[in-house]
Amino acid sequence: MGFSLFGPYHIAWLIIITLTVIKVSKHFNKLDAKSQSIVQRRIAWFILLFEIIKNIYLINRNEFTVDYLPFELCSFAIFAILYHAYTNSLIIGEKLYNLFLPGAIAALLFCNWTHRPIYEFMSLFSFIFHFALVMYCVMVLYAGIVKPNKKRIVGSVLFLAVTGSIIYPLNKIWDTNFMFLNVPSPGSPLVPLEKVLGNPGYIFGLACMIVILWVLMYLPWNKLQRLKETNDFSTH
């Protein structure tokens, strides 16, 4: 027996995840740089090893298919987080903020595993995996390790352009749905976009949604930057 989107079971997960992310982020922010680095790396390795365990589980059950290859946005996040945990790269950090964080949140809000029994491994894995992605992204943002800058958005645009141009034809060849570039995820905002714009027209709608989301996500940081520049000017 599965669960319904925004039903009691789903809402309970979202509340637990939200409260845990807030608590962990506050604790992480109080740590010194060395301790923060240790936590980052442990979470990064947990995410990677958890993904490997999932694949072993599927292989043992003869359920591993091409659909489980690491070509989803959240799959790319695994390697981005692992790299970031060791480097605190500003470029990767930008992608954590404007790509992987919203992607993981969207996956939790509009989860495509509602058909799975609630206590099945894959259902639990999906919640915990995306929760870990969100937690890492939020805690490094809250601690100031990731500092969003609109000037670095171009890197994320190029990332989406390159991966999208490769994955779209692969979806057609393999009949897969990586990054939801073949059909929208049921229950997501992409469904009404498909009804209005058709398929693949909804992908244009998705691109517009990303632009709008980025405008909203960067507004607070732009205001903070202008405020900082004003304060710096007034002190000279």
N, CA, C and O of each residue as an XYZ file, in Angstrom:
944
protein
N       0.850     -1.200      0.000
C       0.000      0.000      0.000
C       0.882      1.244      0.000
O       1.777      1.384      0.833
N       0.621      2.138     -0.936
C       1.411      3.352     -1.053
C       0.843      4.479     -0.202
O       0.188      4.236      0.812
N       1.097      5.704     -0.620
C       0.596      6.863      0.121
C       0.220      7.949     -0.873
O       0.600      7.886     -2.042
N      -0.517      8.932     -0.416
C      -0.970     10.010     -1.294
C      -0.131     11.258     -1.072
O       0.332     11.528      0.036
N       0.056     12.017     -2.153
C       0.787     13.275     -2.044
C       0.077     14.204     -1.064
O      -1.127     14.437     -1.175
N       0.830     14.729     -0.112
C       0.329     15.656      0.898
C      -0.758     15.048      1.785
O      -1.568     15.751      2.389
N      -0.744     13.697      1.840
C      -1.574     13.008      2.816
C      -0.870     13.017      4.166
O       0.237     13.544      4.272
N      -1.486     12.444      5.206
C      -0.891     12.462      6.554
C       0.528     11.891      6.606
O       1.399     12.465      7.259
N       0.765     10.774      5.930
C       2.092     10.143      5.952
C       3.135     11.048      5.303
O       4.229     11.234      5.836
N       2.786     11.603      4.152
C       3.700     12.484      3.423
C       3.978     13.754      4.237
O       5.130     14.167      4.369
N       2.944     14.358      4.771
C       3.099     15.577      5.571
C       3.971     15.317      6.794
O       4.789     16.158      7.169
N       3.797     14.151      7.416
C       4.601     13.807      8.595
C       6.084     13.765      8.240
O       6.917     14.277      8.988
N       6.412     13.162      7.108
C       7.801     13.125      6.649
C       8.331     14.540      6.433
O       9.440     14.862      6.860
N       7.546     15.378      5.778
C       7.992     16.742      5.480
C       8.245     17.541      6.761
O       9.202     18.311      6.837
N       7.390     17.357      7.758
C       7.568     18.063      9.032
C       8.831     17.585      9.739
O       9.622     18.393     10.227
N       9.016     16.265      9.791
C      10.203     15.698     10.451
C      11.475     16.164      9.756
O      12.448     16.542     10.409
N      11.459     16.132      8.429
C      12.631     16.560      7.658
C      12.933     18.035      7.913
O      14.084     18.404      8.146
N      11.907     18.873      7.869
C      12.097     20.315      8.072
C      12.681     20.618      9.448
O      13.643     21.378      9.564
N      12.103     20.029     10.483
C      12.577     20.275     11.847
C      14.001     19.765     12.046
O      14.812     20.408     12.712
N      14.299     18.600     11.460
C      15.642     18.028     11.598
C      16.677     18.881     10.881
O      17.763     19.120     11.409
N      16.344     19.337      9.683
C      17.268     20.181      8.913
C      17.569     21.472      9.677
O      18.719     21.908      9.728
N      16.558     22.073     10.260
C      16.753     23.308     11.033
C      17.668     23.058     12.228
O      18.600     23.822     12.478
N      17.395     21.982     12.962
C      18.187     21.666     14.159
C      19.640     21.358     13.798
O      20.563     21.866     14.436
N      19.841     20.525     12.776
C      21.196     20.148     12.364
C      21.961     21.368     11.858
O      23.143     21.530     12.162
N      21.297     22.222     11.092
C      21.956     23.409     10.534
C      22.413     24.359     11.638
O      23.505     24.921     11.565
N      21.581     24.536     12.654
C      21.957     25.403     13.775
C      23.145     24.833     14.535
O      24.050     25.566     14.933
N      23.135     23.514     14.731
C      24.255     22.872     15.423
C      25.530     22.959     14.592
O      26.605     23.247     15.117
N      25.400     22.709     13.295
C      26.550     22.745     12.388
C      27.195     24.126     12.383
O      28.418     24.249     12.320
N      26.373     25.150     12.450
C      26.871     26.529     12.400
C      27.727     26.882     13.615
O      28.565     27.782     13.548
N      27.514     26.174     14.725
C      28.259     26.453     15.954
C      29.619     25.756     15.993
O      30.450     26.059     16.850
N      29.848     24.821     15.065
C      31.097     24.062     15.060
C      32.246     24.886     14.497
O      32.027     25.831     13.740
N      33.464     24.526     14.867
C      34.624     25.173     14.255
C      34.834     24.613     12.855
O      34.206     23.622     12.480
N      35.704     25.235     12.089
C      35.893     24.877     10.678
C      36.290     23.415     10.496
O      35.808     22.751      9.578
N      37.166     22.910     11.365
C      37.623     21.525     11.243
C      36.477     20.546     11.479
O      36.324     19.571     10.743
N      35.681     20.807     12.498
C      34.538     19.939     12.808
C      33.489     20.003     11.706
O      32.878     18.992     11.362
N      33.283     21.198     11.154
C      32.342     21.334     10.041
C      32.789     20.494      8.857
O      31.974     19.834      8.213
N      34.074     20.521      8.573
C      34.613     19.748      7.460
C      34.383     18.255      7.665
O      34.052     17.538      6.721
N      34.557     17.795      8.890
C      34.341     16.375      9.202
C      32.882     15.996      8.975
O      32.590     14.957      8.382
N      31.969     16.838      9.448
C      30.537     16.579      9.275
C      30.175     16.565      7.793
O      29.445     15.685      7.337
N      30.682     17.534      7.047
C      30.412     17.594      5.610
C      30.825     16.301      4.920
O      30.066     15.746      4.126
N      32.020     15.826      5.220
C      32.542     14.635      4.557
C      31.785     13.376      4.962
O      31.568     12.482      4.144
N      31.388     13.313      6.215
C      30.627     12.146      6.665
C      29.271     12.075      5.978
O      28.836     11.003      5.559
N      28.612     13.212      5.866
C      27.313     13.230      5.187
C      27.489     12.906      3.709
O      26.691     12.164      3.136
N      28.527     13.457      3.091
C      28.784     13.204      1.671
C      29.012     11.719      1.414
O      28.470     11.162      0.459
N      29.807     11.083      2.256
C      30.071      9.653      2.084
C      28.844      8.816      2.401
O      28.614      7.782      1.774
N      28.053      9.258      3.373
C      26.804      8.551      3.668
C      25.901      8.536      2.445
O      25.334      7.500      2.096
N      25.767      9.690      1.794
C      24.904      9.791      0.616
C      25.384      8.857     -0.489
O      24.584      8.141     -1.092
N      26.693      8.864     -0.757
C      27.243      8.005     -1.809
C      27.071      6.531     -1.466
O      26.625      5.750     -2.307
N      27.417      6.139     -0.244
C      27.315      4.732      0.153
C      25.863      4.271      0.200
O      25.564      3.122     -0.125
N      24.966      5.158      0.600
C      23.539      4.827      0.630
C      23.037      4.547     -0.785
O      22.237      3.636     -0.997
N      23.508      5.329     -1.743
C      23.148      5.109     -3.147
C      23.680      3.763     -3.630
O      22.984      3.048     -4.351
N      24.893      3.413     -3.245
C      25.475      2.123     -3.630
C      24.676      0.976     -3.022
O      24.411     -0.022     -3.693
N      24.293      1.116     -1.756
C      23.478      0.090     -1.094
C      22.158     -0.093     -1.825
O      21.689     -1.217     -2.001
N      21.561      1.011     -2.248
C      20.304      0.932     -3.003
C      20.489      0.130     -4.280
O      19.659     -0.715     -4.615
N      21.574      0.393     -4.991
C      21.828     -0.325     -6.240
C      22.073     -1.810     -5.992
O      21.612     -2.652     -6.762
N      22.793     -2.134     -4.926
C      23.026     -3.542     -4.574
C      21.698     -4.226     -4.256
O      21.464     -5.365     -4.659
N      20.843     -3.524     -3.538
C      19.512     -4.042     -3.201
C      18.726     -4.363     -4.470
O      18.124     -5.430     -4.583
N      18.737     -3.438     -5.415
C      17.994     -3.637     -6.661
C      18.587     -4.765     -7.497
O      17.854     -5.553     -8.094
N      19.913     -4.842     -7.537
C      20.578     -5.904     -8.297
C      20.240     -7.270     -7.711
O      19.963     -8.213     -8.452
N      20.262     -7.380     -6.388
C      19.948     -8.654     -5.730
C      18.516     -9.095     -5.987
O      18.216    -10.289     -5.982
N      17.640     -8.137     -6.209
C      16.230     -8.449     -6.486
C      15.933     -8.501     -7.985
O      14.781     -8.617     -8.400
N      16.995     -8.412     -8.785
C      16.853     -8.399    -10.249
C      15.923     -7.285    -10.722
O      15.166     -7.454    -11.678
N      15.991     -6.146    -10.039
C      15.134     -5.014    -10.382
C      15.927     -3.818    -10.910
O      15.350     -2.782    -11.239
N      17.244     -3.967    -10.988
C      18.057     -2.852    -11.480
C      17.911     -2.752    -12.993
O      18.142     -3.721    -13.717
N      17.525     -1.570    -13.459
C      17.362     -1.328    -14.892
C      18.093     -0.048    -15.269
O      18.685      0.617    -14.419
N      18.045      0.282    -16.535
C      18.695      1.502    -17.018
C      18.112      2.746    -16.348
O      18.760      3.791    -16.293
N      16.883      2.623    -15.840
C      16.236      3.764    -15.173
C      16.980      4.207    -13.920
O      16.812      5.337    -13.461
N      17.791      3.330    -13.373
C      18.500      3.647    -12.134
C      19.931      4.112    -12.358
O      20.690      4.250    -11.398
N      20.306      4.351    -13.588
C      21.621      4.928    -13.852
C      21.665      6.349    -13.262
O      20.627      7.006    -13.178
N      22.825      6.823    -12.863
C      22.916      8.126    -12.162
C      22.831      9.340    -13.073
O      23.764     10.139    -13.152
N      21.687      9.470    -13.768
C      21.506     10.593    -14.680
C      20.394     11.538    -14.241
O      19.967     12.405    -15.003
N      19.927     11.362    -12.997
C      18.958     12.301    -12.448
C      19.702     13.500    -11.865
O      20.893     13.412    -11.568
N      19.001     14.612    -11.705
C      19.619     15.796    -11.101
C      20.141     15.474     -9.701
O      21.231     15.903     -9.323
N      19.352     14.714     -8.932
C      19.773     14.377     -7.572
C      20.921     13.371     -7.562
O      21.657     13.281     -6.579
N      21.080     12.620     -8.643
C      22.235     11.721     -8.751
C      23.505     12.531     -8.973
O      24.554     12.220     -8.410
N      23.407     13.562     -9.789
C      24.562     14.452     -9.991
C      24.946     15.125     -8.671
O      26.116     15.409     -8.418
N      23.935     15.373     -7.840
C      24.182     16.028     -6.551
C      25.082     15.191     -5.651
O      25.835     15.738     -4.846
N      25.010     13.874     -5.782
C      25.853     12.990     -4.964
C      27.318     13.352     -5.136
O      28.049     13.531     -4.162
N      27.732     13.458     -6.391
C      29.142     13.704     -6.694
C      29.520     15.167     -6.440
O      30.651     15.471     -6.062
N      28.557     16.062     -6.655
C      28.809     17.480     -6.376
C      29.046     17.696     -4.882
O      29.947     18.438     -4.492
N      28.238     17.046     -4.057
C      28.375     17.182     -2.607
C      29.683     16.568     -2.131
O      30.357     17.135     -1.271
N      30.047     15.417     -2.680
C      31.303     14.776     -2.288
C      32.489     15.682     -2.615
O      33.408     15.829     -1.809
N      32.461     16.285     -3.795
C      33.542     17.194     -4.191
C      33.546     18.440     -3.306
O      34.600     18.900     -2.867
N      32.360     18.972     -3.055
C      32.252     20.185     -2.250
C      32.708     19.946     -0.817
O      33.295     20.836     -0.200
N      32.449     18.764     -0.283
C      32.815     18.455      1.095
C      34.320     18.527      1.320
O      34.777     18.757      2.439
N      35.084     18.331      0.255
C      36.545     18.360      0.370
C      37.162     19.675     -0.116
O      38.335     19.945      0.145
N      36.383     20.482     -0.813
C      36.956     21.695     -1.414
C      36.236     22.988     -1.038
O      36.828     24.066     -1.089
N      34.957     22.886     -0.659
C      34.114     24.079     -0.452
C      34.157     24.989     -1.676
O      34.175     26.214     -1.558
N      34.174     24.370     -2.844
C      34.221     25.100     -4.112
C      33.043     26.070     -4.234
O      31.893     25.692     -4.014
N      33.341     27.314     -4.586
C      32.289     28.314     -4.775
C      31.402     27.969     -5.965
O      30.191     28.186     -5.932
N      32.014     27.431     -7.012
C      31.266     27.081     -8.223
C      30.288     25.949     -7.937
O      29.120     26.019     -8.320
N      30.769     24.901     -7.259
C      29.895     23.788     -6.902
C      28.873     24.241     -5.866
O      27.713     23.831     -5.906
N      29.307     25.084     -4.944
C      28.400     25.599     -3.929
C      27.217     26.338     -4.536
O      26.096     26.256     -4.034
N      27.476     27.054     -5.612
C      26.394     27.769     -6.304
C      25.359     26.794     -6.844
O      24.157     27.046     -6.772
N      25.834     25.685     -7.383
C      24.928     24.663     -7.921
C      24.164     23.962     -6.801
O      23.011     23.568     -6.978
N      24.811     23.811     -5.653
C      24.098     23.247     -4.505
C      22.902     24.123     -4.167
O      21.826     23.621     -3.842
N      23.095     25.437     -4.245
C      22.031     26.368     -3.880
C      20.946     26.464     -4.942
O      19.760     26.357     -4.632
N      21.348     26.666     -6.195
C      20.321     26.972     -7.204
C      19.857     25.786     -8.049
O      18.920     25.923     -8.834
N      20.496     24.627     -7.901
C      20.059     23.448     -8.655
C      19.669     22.286     -7.748
O      18.532     21.816     -7.769
N      20.630     21.833     -6.954
C      20.426     20.592     -6.219
C      19.507     20.752     -5.012
O      18.745     19.838     -4.697
N      19.565     21.891     -4.336
C      18.645     22.124     -3.220
C      17.197     22.198     -3.690
O      16.357     21.470     -3.161
N      16.870     23.052     -4.666
C      15.481     23.072     -5.132
C      15.053     21.751     -5.758
O      13.891     21.361     -5.650
N      15.995     21.053     -6.420
C      15.665     19.762     -7.017
C      15.293     18.738     -5.963
O      14.324     17.996     -6.124
N      16.068     18.695     -4.874
C      15.787     17.740     -3.801
C      14.494     18.087     -3.073
O      13.729     17.199     -2.695
N      14.252     19.382     -2.878
C      13.005     19.809     -2.237
C      11.813     19.438     -3.108
O      10.797     18.954     -2.608
N      11.939     19.665     -4.411
C      10.859     19.314     -5.338
C      10.591     17.815     -5.307
O       9.440     17.382     -5.364
N      11.667     17.017     -5.215
C      11.511     15.561     -5.164
C      10.740     15.143     -3.915
O       9.937     14.212     -3.967
N      10.976     15.819     -2.803
C      10.264     15.502     -1.562
C       8.816     15.983     -1.596
O       7.923     15.328     -1.058
N       8.592     17.120     -2.225
C       7.233     17.658     -2.304
C       6.364     16.879     -3.279
O       5.201     16.591     -2.995
N       6.932     16.542     -4.423
C       6.169     15.870     -5.477
C       6.766     14.492     -5.751
O       7.055     14.144     -6.896
N       6.945     13.716     -4.685
C       7.646     12.431     -4.792
C       6.954     11.487     -5.776
O       5.728     11.386     -5.817
N       7.778     10.804     -6.565
C       7.258      9.886     -7.582
C       7.330      8.434     -7.128
O       7.316      7.519     -7.952
N       7.406      8.221     -5.809
C       7.414      6.854     -5.279
C       6.176      6.596     -4.410
O       6.195      5.722     -3.543
N       5.110      7.354     -4.645
C       3.891      7.202     -3.841
C       3.244      5.829     -4.010
O       2.477      5.390     -3.153
N       3.555      5.154     -5.118
C       2.963      3.838     -5.375
C       3.606      2.734     -4.548
O       3.053      1.640     -4.436
N       4.754      3.009     -3.976
C       5.477      1.984     -3.219
C       4.923      1.870     -1.793
O       4.511      2.870     -1.206
N       4.914      0.655     -1.241
C       4.500      0.480      0.160
C       5.350      1.353      1.079
O       6.553      1.493      0.858
N       4.747      1.932      2.089
C       5.440      2.930      2.902
C       6.640      2.368      3.659
O       7.567      3.111      3.981
N       6.637      1.062      3.948
C       7.761      0.478      4.684
C       8.724     -0.283      3.776
O       9.639     -0.950      4.259
N       8.521     -0.187      2.476
C       9.439     -0.834      1.539
C      10.761     -0.061      1.525
O      10.776      1.156      1.706
N      11.861     -0.771      1.311
C      13.181     -0.143      1.338
C      13.264      1.043      0.393
O      13.782      2.093      0.772
N      12.765      0.899     -0.835
C      12.910      1.955     -1.829
C      12.138      3.214     -1.447
O      12.553      4.325     -1.776
N      11.025      3.038     -0.760
C      10.256      4.201     -0.308
C      11.011      4.935      0.799
O      11.133      6.160      0.770
N      11.511      4.181      1.766
C      12.282      4.778      2.855
C      13.570      5.393      2.330
O      13.971      6.478      2.753
N      14.218      4.687      1.401
C      15.448      5.209      0.804
C      15.200      6.569      0.164
O      15.976      7.504      0.363
N      14.130      6.677     -0.596
C      13.860      7.905     -1.343
C      13.679      9.101     -0.414
O      14.185     10.189     -0.687
N      12.958      8.895      0.680
C      12.792      9.983      1.648
C      14.118     10.352      2.306
O      14.477     11.527      2.377
N      14.843      9.344      2.787
C      16.091      9.601      3.522
C      17.158     10.189      2.611
O      17.887     11.097      3.010
N      17.252      9.673      1.387
C      18.257     10.150      0.434
C      18.061     11.627      0.129
O      19.008     12.411      0.207
N      16.838     12.010     -0.219
C      16.578     13.409     -0.562
C      16.651     14.309      0.674
O      17.035     15.475      0.578
N      16.286     13.767      1.819
C      16.448     14.501      3.074
C      17.920     14.825      3.316
O      18.251     15.936      3.730
N      18.805     13.861      3.059
C      20.247     14.081      3.252
C      20.773     15.147      2.298
O      21.615     15.962      2.676
N      20.277     15.141      1.061
C      20.688     16.166      0.098
C      20.284     17.555      0.584
O      21.085     18.489      0.572
N      19.039     17.673      1.009
C      18.541     18.964      1.497
C      19.334     19.406      2.723
O      19.715     20.571      2.837
N      19.577     18.475      3.634
C      20.284     18.817      4.868
C      21.681     19.353      4.585
O      22.092     20.356      5.168
N      22.414     18.686      3.691
C      23.763     19.158      3.382
C      23.713     20.560      2.785
O      24.448     21.452      3.208
N      22.842     20.743      1.802
C      22.772     22.039      1.114
C      22.380     23.166      2.059
O      22.945     24.258      1.996
N      21.424     22.906      2.925
C      20.947     23.948      3.839
C      21.987     24.266      4.904
O      22.196     25.433      5.236
N      22.640     23.241      5.442
C      23.572     23.512      6.546
C      24.797     24.297      6.085
O      25.294     25.151      6.819
N      25.293     24.015      4.872
C      26.452     24.785      4.391
C      26.032     26.196      3.981
O      26.837     27.126      4.030
N      24.778     26.349      3.581
C      24.255     27.680      3.271
C      24.091     28.492      4.556
O      24.494     29.653      4.620
N      23.504     27.881      5.562
C      23.262     28.553      6.843
C      24.571     28.943      7.527
O      24.651     29.977      8.189
N      25.585     28.110      7.359
C      26.884     28.375      7.991
C      27.726     29.379      7.210
O      28.796     29.780      7.668
N      27.254     29.784      6.040
C      27.991     30.759      5.243
C      29.101     30.160      4.403
O      29.896     30.891      3.812
N      29.164     28.826      4.343
C      30.162     28.175      3.488
C      29.782     28.368      2.023
O      30.638     28.598      1.169
N      28.497     28.273      1.757
C      27.964     28.593      0.428
C      27.435     30.020      0.477
O      26.598     30.357      1.314
N      27.933     30.851     -0.430
C      27.515     32.250     -0.492
C      26.992     32.546     -1.894
O      27.778     32.827     -2.799
N      25.673     32.485     -2.084
C      25.089     32.680     -3.408
C      25.497     33.999     -4.049
O      25.534     35.045     -3.402
N      25.803     33.918     -5.338
C      26.199     35.093     -6.113
C      25.621     34.941     -7.517
O      25.929     33.983     -8.226
N      24.785     35.892     -7.907
C      24.107     35.790     -9.198
C      25.074     35.738    -10.369
O      24.710     35.274    -11.450
N      26.299     36.206    -10.171
C      27.285     36.186    -11.251
C      27.700     34.762    -11.620
O      28.216     34.522    -12.711
N      27.470     33.819    -10.701
C      27.853     32.436    -10.967
C      26.703     31.600    -11.517
O      26.860     30.398    -11.731
N      25.551     32.221    -11.747
C      24.401     31.488    -12.281
C      24.710     30.909    -13.653
O      24.203     29.846    -14.011
N      25.541     31.606    -14.422
C      25.857     31.151    -15.775
C      26.408     29.728    -15.766
O      26.165     28.967    -16.703
N      27.142     29.362    -14.728
C      27.669     28.004    -14.625
C      26.561     26.978    -14.510
O      26.659     25.886    -15.070
N      25.515     27.318    -13.794
C      24.375     26.417    -13.640
C      23.581     26.315    -14.937
O      23.071     25.249    -15.281
N      23.482     27.433    -15.653
C      22.802     27.426    -16.952
C      23.536     26.502    -17.918
O      22.913     25.700    -18.613
N      24.853     26.618    -17.958
C      25.655     25.756    -18.830
C      25.522     24.295    -18.428
O      25.444     23.417    -19.287
N      25.496     24.033    -17.122
C      25.347     22.661    -16.635
C      24.036     22.058    -17.121
O      24.013     20.932    -17.618
N      22.941     22.808    -16.978
C      21.639     22.320    -17.423
C      21.592     22.149    -18.933
O      21.007     21.189    -19.436
N      22.208     23.078    -19.655
C      22.203     23.010    -21.117
C      22.945     21.775    -21.611
O      22.472     21.076    -22.507
N      24.101     21.511    -21.028
C      24.912     20.366    -21.456
C      24.251     19.047    -21.063
O      24.086     18.158    -21.898
N      23.874     18.925    -19.790
C      23.267     17.669    -19.340
C      21.925     17.430    -20.028
O      21.612     16.304    -20.414
N      21.136     18.490    -20.179
C      19.840     18.348    -20.832
C      19.955     17.909    -22.277
O      19.176     17.075    -22.738
N      20.925     18.464    -23.000
C      21.100     18.119    -24.418
C      21.581     16.682    -24.593
O      21.377     16.083    -25.649
N      22.216     16.132    -23.567
C      22.664     14.736    -23.622
C      21.566     13.789    -23.150
O      21.325     12.747    -23.761
N      20.908     14.161    -22.063
C      19.928     13.274    -21.448
C      18.632     13.189    -22.243
O      18.004     12.131    -22.282
N      18.222     14.281    -22.877
C      16.960     14.255    -23.633
C      16.958     13.159    -24.703
O      16.020     12.363    -24.745
N      17.976     13.092    -25.570
C      17.971     12.007    -26.561
C      18.145     10.625    -25.928
O      17.604      9.644    -26.437
N      18.894     10.537    -24.824
C      19.047      9.243    -24.151
C      17.701      8.749    -23.630
O      17.407      7.554    -23.682
N      16.885      9.674    -23.127
C      15.544      9.301    -22.680
C      14.736      8.692    -23.815
O      14.008      7.720    -23.614
N      14.861      9.258    -24.996
C      14.119      8.756    -26.150
C      14.634      7.384    -26.582
O      13.858      6.504    -26.954
N      15.951      7.218    -26.527
C      16.558      5.946    -26.940
C      16.226      4.833    -25.951
O      15.871      3.724    -26.350
N      16.343      5.135    -24.661
C      16.168      4.113    -23.626
C      14.748      4.054    -23.066
O      14.438      3.172    -22.265
N      13.889      4.977    -23.476
C      12.543      5.087    -22.926
C      12.593      5.297    -21.406
O      11.875      4.651    -20.644
N      13.456      6.213    -21.003
C      13.597      6.573    -19.593
C      13.030      7.975    -19.369
O      12.495      8.593    -20.289
N      13.154      8.460    -18.153
C      12.611      9.789    -17.848
C      13.540     10.562    -16.915
O      13.093     11.190    -15.956
N      14.840     10.508    -17.210
C      15.812     11.223    -16.392
C      15.527     12.726    -16.412
O      15.268     13.311    -17.464
N      15.581     13.331    -15.233
C      15.356     14.770    -15.050
C      13.969     15.203    -15.526
O      13.713     16.389    -15.737
N      13.072     14.213    -15.692
C      11.690     14.463    -16.121
C      11.629     15.225    -17.445
O      10.777     16.090    -17.646
N      12.560     14.876    -18.348
C      12.592     15.522    -19.659
C      11.850     14.720    -20.721
O      11.843     15.091    -21.895
N      11.222     13.612    -20.301
C      10.429     12.812    -21.234
C       8.942     13.022    -20.963
O       8.170     13.329    -21.872
N       8.555     12.851    -19.706
C       7.181     13.130    -19.267
C       7.243     13.758    -17.882
O       8.184     13.490    -17.135
N       6.269     14.587    -17.518
C       6.274     15.216    -16.193
C       6.054     14.195    -15.084
O       5.441     13.150    -15.299
N       6.560     14.510    -13.900
C       6.311     13.668    -12.736
C       4.858     13.860    -12.299
O       4.413     14.997    -12.144
N       4.111     12.770    -12.097
C       2.708     12.886    -11.685
C       2.551     13.724    -10.420
O       3.286     13.547     -9.449
N       1.588     14.632    -10.444
C       1.320     15.460     -9.277
C       2.173     16.706     -9.176
O       1.966     17.530     -8.286
N       3.139     16.856    -10.086
C       4.028     18.021    -10.045
C       3.448     19.166    -10.872
O       2.522     18.951    -11.655
N       3.982     20.389    -10.710
C       3.516     21.524    -11.518
C       3.770     21.342    -13.011
O       3.230     22.088    -13.827
N       4.586     20.356    -13.373
C       4.861     20.122    -14.792
C       3.658     19.532    -15.518
O       3.535     19.668    -16.735
N       2.772     18.877    -14.772
C       1.601     18.244    -15.396
C       0.693     19.283    -16.058
O       0.358     19.122    -17.232
N       0.278     20.348    -15.348
C      -0.537     21.371    -16.029
C       0.218     22.081    -17.146
O      -0.386     22.510    -18.129
N       1.543     22.209    -16.998
C       2.332     22.817    -18.073
C       2.255     21.973    -19.336
O       2.175     22.505    -20.444
N       2.281     20.657    -19.165
C       2.191     19.771    -20.326
C       0.827     19.892    -20.995
O       0.725     19.840    -22.220
N      -0.221     20.055    -20.187
C      -1.564     20.182    -20.747
C      -1.697     21.450    -21.586
O      -2.404     21.470    -22.593
N      -1.009     22.502    -21.157
C      -1.084     23.781    -21.867
C      -0.110     23.837    -23.038
O      -0.472     24.257    -24.137
N       1.128     23.412    -22.795
C       2.194     23.564    -23.792
C       2.491     22.295    -24.575
O       3.220     22.330    -25.566
N       1.928     21.175    -24.133
C       2.184     19.913    -24.818
C       3.530     19.325    -24.433
O       4.222     19.817    -23.542
N       3.877     18.250    -25.140
C       5.156     17.573    -24.903
C       5.907     17.492    -26.226
O       5.402     16.868    -27.160
N       7.086     18.092    -26.352
C       7.995     18.528    -25.285
C       7.875     20.000    -24.901
O       8.781     20.542    -24.268
N       6.769     20.659    -25.271
C       6.641     22.082    -24.981
C       6.745     22.419    -23.504
O       7.176     23.512    -23.136
N       6.341     21.462    -22.650
C       6.388     21.744    -21.208
C       7.816     21.985    -20.714
O       8.015     22.601    -19.667
N       8.809     21.501    -21.465
C      10.203     21.719    -21.069
C      10.534     23.208    -21.120
O      11.296     23.709    -20.292
N       9.958     23.914    -22.096
C      10.124     25.371    -22.150
C       9.497     26.004    -20.912
O      10.053     26.934    -20.329
N       8.331     25.488    -20.520
C       7.682     25.974    -19.304
C       8.526     25.708    -18.077
O       8.581     26.527    -17.160
N       9.192     24.543    -18.063
C      10.090     24.205    -16.957
C      11.244     25.199    -16.882
O      11.626     25.638    -15.797
N      11.796     25.551    -18.043
C      12.895     26.524    -18.085
C      12.438     27.876    -17.537
O      13.177     28.541    -16.812
N      11.221     28.276    -17.888
C      10.681     29.544    -17.379
C      10.484     29.487    -15.866
O      10.732     30.467    -15.164
N      10.037     28.336    -15.370
C       9.858     28.165    -13.928
C      11.189     28.292    -13.195
O      11.259     28.879    -12.115
N      12.243     27.738    -13.789
C      13.573     27.817    -13.177
C      14.038     29.265    -13.092
O      14.594     29.693    -12.080
N      13.801     30.019    -14.175
C      14.195     31.434    -14.186
C      13.456     32.203    -13.092
O      14.064     32.984    -12.359
N      12.151     31.982    -12.984
C      11.351     32.659    -11.955
C      11.838     32.273    -10.561
O      11.956     33.120     -9.675
N      12.118     30.979    -10.381
C      12.605     30.501     -9.091
C      13.927     31.159     -8.728
O      14.129     31.571     -7.586
N      14.821     31.256     -9.697
C      16.125     31.878     -9.434
C      15.979     33.355     -9.072
O      16.685     33.855     -8.198
N      15.066     34.046     -9.742
C      14.832     35.459     -9.409
C      14.420     35.578     -7.943
O      14.922     36.437     -7.218
N      13.506     34.712     -7.515
C      13.038     34.738     -6.131
C      14.137     34.324     -5.154
O      14.257     34.891     -4.067
N      14.938     33.330     -5.549
C      15.986     32.819     -4.660
C      17.124     33.815     -4.463
O      17.767     33.835     -3.413
N      17.371     34.645     -5.486
C      18.516     35.560     -5.402
C      18.145     36.957     -4.926
O      19.032     37.759     -4.633
N      16.856     37.264     -4.844
C      16.440     38.582     -4.364
C      16.997     38.909     -2.975
O      17.555     39.989     -2.784
N      16.859     37.997     -1.996
C      17.398     38.328     -0.657
C      18.900     38.560     -0.669
O      19.399     39.438      0.034
N      19.625     37.777     -1.465
C      21.080     37.907     -1.498
C      21.505     39.193     -2.199
O      22.500     39.812     -1.821
N      20.745     39.594     -3.224
C      21.039     40.857     -3.907
C      20.844     42.043     -2.958
O      21.631     42.989     -2.953
N      19.772     41.970     -2.151
C      19.510     43.046     -1.194
C      20.599     43.104     -0.126
O      21.041     44.183      0.268
N      21.028     41.923      0.339
C      22.097     41.883      1.340
C      23.397     42.448      0.782
O      24.126     43.159      1.475
N      23.681     42.123     -0.488
C      24.901     42.616     -1.120
C      24.869     44.134     -1.262
O      25.865     44.807     -1.001
N      23.718     44.672     -1.677
C      23.585     46.129     -1.819
C      23.707     46.816     -0.465
O      24.306     47.885     -0.352
N      23.130     46.185      0.568
C      23.215     46.745      1.914
C      24.659     46.763      2.395
O      25.104     47.731      3.013
N      25.386     45.691      2.110
C      26.794     45.606      2.501
C      27.617     46.674      1.783
O      28.471     47.323      2.387
N      27.348     46.848      0.476
C      28.083     47.847     -0.296
C      27.795     49.255      0.225
O      28.688     50.100      0.270
N      26.538     49.502      0.619
C      26.161     50.810      1.162
C      26.879     51.076      2.482
O      27.374     52.177      2.724
N      26.927     50.051      3.330
C      27.604     50.191      4.623
C      29.100     50.407      4.446
O      29.712     51.204      5.157
N      29.688     49.682      3.482
C      31.122     49.837      3.217
C      31.433     51.250      2.728
O      32.442     51.848      3.104
N      30.533     51.772      1.873
C      30.736     53.115      1.318
C      30.627     54.177      2.411
O      31.385     55.147      2.429
N      29.665     53.978      3.330
C      29.437     54.979      4.377
C      30.558     55.018      5.406
O      30.731     56.018      6.102
N      31.329     53.922      5.505
C      32.429     53.887      6.479
C      33.705     54.504      5.943
O      34.656     54.703      6.699
N      33.747     54.815      4.640
C      34.964     55.404      4.035
C      34.794     56.916      3.871
O      35.701     57.590      3.383
